[in-house]
Amino acid sequence: MVREYEVIDLPPFHQNTLIVADRILTPHEVIEHGSIYVQNGVVHRVTDKIPEKVKDVVLLDLDNCLVLPGLIDIHVHGMAGVDIMSAEEDDLMVMQKELARKGTRAFLATTVPAPLPELKRVLAVIARRIKRQKPEDGAALLGIHLEGPFLNPERRGIHRAEYLLPPDKQVFEELQDAAEGNIKLVTLAPELPGALSLIEYLRRRGVQVSVGHSRASYEEFWKSIEAGVEGVTHLFNAMGLFHHRHPGLAGAALEAEVYADLIADRLHLHPAVIRLACRLKKEEKVILISDGLPLTDSPDGRYLLWGREVTKTGTQVTDSNGNLVGSVKSLLEMLLNVSRYLEKPLEQVVSYATLNPARFLGLGDQWGSITPHSIASFTVIKEKS
């Protein structure tokens, strides 16, 4: 029997709050019948005890609920009709609320290749939203994931070839200026001329780098690691195929001590492939992403997405060639899928969507965990009756 859960909405923590819950996944441990004391928006104390007397605090009783660290999605392009590439600030706020409603509590706004003036405009809008956001707006906008324009045209997927560019420090600086320094992650193809130099430059600037939309060989990927790469974007998708004599990027990613993110919607990857990846990678190096599209709640039909016609049929979105385009599943759904695929309880995989992406972004335990001094960001779910 497949367990189904609903997301419980939480109020913003403007006042000191005591949360009482049946189960808390920190994710370092599982606390049964415990409590979380939140002070000034920060976790002050987590304990397996429930105070008998509560003074000057708001009591939040989450009976029959499971409290997880707030889920973090480092790769999401839109939701509920909101496309990051055409969104204004109000649209981004709608997206923040919708993400929170579906269990995601923090995210990176993920862009796609576009004409540079247009891409700069998009980045500036996101930067303004980051600056003005408030806790009550929903999912926290942690920064920007720049997917491209430094991608391999042969593995571009839906991205338009005319908007792809060779790796260039000056181009990145122009984009980072438009983003007011909020680009936190760049996906690129390391086999392109100038890529290794750009990777080294990005790492010196404190920007995380992931390899994706790439035909990098096994050897080329290892060179990119030496330059500073620490992650792989949607492992197995939009990259060269694994071969027993030429393991390529996928083989190197499974072997190397790098983060690898997975789209666990059952369409992009077979459950057996997810099981294989999770067995080969260390637990702390697996990240789940949604690769979410603006079409999450849209009816079946044809749509124009980033200048391309796509077709939505149920939970599947494809381009005119039948290739998969992103996902319409939430990050929480991906997490629950992986729990089922691996036949592991949620507490053993929750870090894939919480602590691991936080550490990948250099946020330590401030996000993605429920520990003293961490941000009070929680995903609360309740089993449907």
Buried (B, 14 or more C-beta within 10 A) or exposed (E): EEEEBEBBEBEEBEEBBBBBBBBBBBBBEBBEEBBBBBBEBBBBBBEEEEBEEBEEBBEBEBEEBBBBBBBBBBBBBBBBBBBBBBBEEEBBBBBBBBBBBBBBBBBBBBBBBBEBEEBBBBBBBBBBBBEEBEBEBBBBBBBBBBBBBBBBBEBBBBBBEEBBBEBBBEBBEBBBBBBBBBBBBBBBBBBBEEBBEBBBBBBEEEBBBBBBBBBBBBEBBBBBBEBBBBBBBBBBBBBBEBEEEEBBBBBBBBBBEBBBBBBBBBBBBEBEBBBBBBEBBEEBBBBBBBBBBBBBEBEEEEBEBBEBEBBBEEEBBBBEEEEBBBBBBBBBBBBBBBBBBBEEEBBBBBBBBBBBBBBBBEBEBBBBBBBEEBBBBBBBBBEEE
